[in-house]
Structure formats: C-alpha cells, structure tokens
Amino acid sequence: MYIKVYINGYIFFIYTLEERLMLKTRYEGVSYKINRRGIKSFYARFKVNNKAYLRKIGDEPDINARVASQMRFDMIDEIKRGVKREAKSFDELFEEYIVLRSPTLNSGWEKQTRNTYNKYLKDVIGALTPGKLDILDVQKIMNKMLDDGKKPSTVKQIKVIVVGIYTHMLPKMENVGRQLSYPKLDNKVYFEISNEDASRLYREIVEFEEIKWRVFFSFLLHGRRRGEIMKLRWEDVHIDEGWFEVRAENSKSKRMIKSPMMPFLVEMLKEYGVKKSGYVVTGRFENMVSKSSVDYAWNKIKYAVGLKKMRLHDLRHMIGYIAINNGFSLEQIAQVLGHTNIATTKRYATMSDTTAETTLKSILETIN
C-alpha cells in the first residue's frame, strides 16, 4: 500500500507501484488495473478498525465493477462480524444499495428513493431479513397506496426498490420483488386548453412586469424545458442568426438541440441587454436562477390569468396540444419540442371534437 518516511521532520507517503497503477471506477473503493493480457483486474480498498485493506477481487469477464462493489461489502462484513448479507436487515441492505447505486445515477435519485423507502417500506420490512420477508406484505402496501389515490408511477417505485435490493445486494437469492404487480402506466398527456386561455397566458407572459421573467417564460413558449433555460448561457444564444443552442449535457435527450427564436424573443433579448457570457437569466450574484424564484414568478402569471392548476411543464404540453389541433405533423412538433422519438410526441395527440370534425371534413373534400 504505502510506506511512511520521515525526512527532516516531514512525513512522506511512498505508494507501491501496484497502488499507483490503479484506476478508479464509479464505485466507492473499487479500482482496477490492466494486466499483461489486457484484461481488467479489480481490487477493493477499505478500512476496518483503522486498518487499511487492499484485496484483489477477480478478473474480467467473471467480475465487473458492479459485482466487485458487492463483493467489497461482503469482505468488509466478513472482517467486521462475519455477517452474511442474507442475515442483514432490509434497513442495512438498503443503505448498502444506496451507496452502490448513487455514483451511477443522478443526484435526485437518492433523495427520492430514500423518501419512498422511509415513508412506505421502512416500518413494515426495515427490521426483517430477506428470508423472513412475506412479499404479500409489500403488495398490500402498494394496494393501499392505490386505494389512497397515489399515482401508479409512485406505486411503481416500491417495486423498483425491492427488485433493486435483490438484484444488486442479493444476486444469489430468488428476486421475489418481481412478483409485485401494479397497474400499467398510462403516459399519455391529458392536457387541454382553450385558444382563449392560451392567448391570455401568452399575453401575460410577453407583457409581464419584470423583463427577466418575460425572457425566461418566452423561452419556455418556444417548447423548451425549465432546466434547459435555467442553464442557458449567452455563449449559446445567437441573436443575429435568430437561434439558440441547448447543450447536450443540459437536455433530457443528452444531445444538442438547435432551437429557432421568434422575432419577439429576439427583440425582448435586445431590450433585456445582450451579454457575451454568463447565464442568460440570473439569480443573486449572477449565479443560475433558482427553482423557487422561477416557481414564484410562474405562480404570479398563472394566477393572473385564472389558470391556478396549470403546472409550469404544462407550457410545453400546451405547445404540443395546440400544434396537434392546428394540423401540424408529429415530425414537425417533435422538431420543436426536441423529441428523438415520434412515440413521445404521440403522447400529446389528444384531439378536440372540433379538430376531429374539421379533419374529417377536409379529408372528404379532398377525395370528393
């Protein structure tokens, strides 16, 4: 591992060649090096009772980084108490599951998963070991959530957690979480708005008292998401050419989106004051604007036009709904909204009766 050397009162740590050749993985305490055959060899690093350990776990293809991380937990347990994972409580397994998965998922995943586990599962299965779990108890939790009016997407998280614990922490046991059932999710967007309400909302946005928010919400009227505009920088806005760019790392599809700007937005930006760099819409100290301040401004807008239940993301739904009802193709709408899959755009295809009537009339006139 390393050797402590004292020279003129200073401490130097001299690491072994093996240690210096290690490459980190996304999993805590798991590293690898490439052996002479060009194959990855995985190692686990950890401390127990202030004693440092570095142990070889195995080579590809028998071992990968995820499996190595699981085995690292087993090694720690073996040294600490000799406790096998099957003998641990779900509370303990859940904590290890969080540590294992967090490095590979977004920052909001851990918070949401913890909240769901603590609220619905902890009191029922937290103290149990896997061998004592009655999966019907978990199904009853899910059934009660549905009876209480919880969304199927929320109920689904229960199964995701249980299946995840068995998949990642108990790979040798039967994954009883797969026995859990929930209603099939309907991801169709049921959103409607009259032309009159949409027109009033549009006017309220483009005439809003504070120009900063006029700019922000006008970008949303171009079919963009809140996070995309919160992170939008002046370097990505091309005033003279009339378009702006959403960087790949800021888009949901993880690809760059080139979006046109309507003339009213271009003029609004010029009034706002074009800059060479930095966030377009800023909060305190020129930092990125906060979600809470966006919500505050949005509440003022929607209450002013009497659309109290309209969510901010519904601005995007509104674009899709109006486009569908004005005869634009799914391909055209997908281009505006930045969808990579037409199936996603089809979620907005909730047509009004008048649209269906107008469409049928147009078809009949064409073939007549």
Secondary structure, 3 states (H helix, E strand, C coil): CEEEEEECCEEEEEECHHHHCCEECCCCCEEEEECCCCCEEEEEEEEECCEEEEEEEEECCCCCHHHHHHHHHHHHHHHHCCCCHHHCCHHHHHHHHHHHHHHHCCHHHHHHHHHHHHHHHHHHHCCCCHHHCCHHHHHHHHHHHHHCCCCHHHHHHHHHHHHHHHHHHCCCCCCHHHHCCCCCCCCCCCCCCCHHHHHHHHHHHHCCCCHHHHHHHHHHCCCCCHHHHHCCEHHHEECCCCEEEECHHHCCCCCCEEEECCHHHHHHHHHHCCCCCCECCECHHHCECCHHHHHHHHHHHHHHCCCCCCCCCHHHHHHHHHHHCCCCCHHHHHHHHCCCCHHHHHHHCCCCHHHHHHHHHHHHHHHC
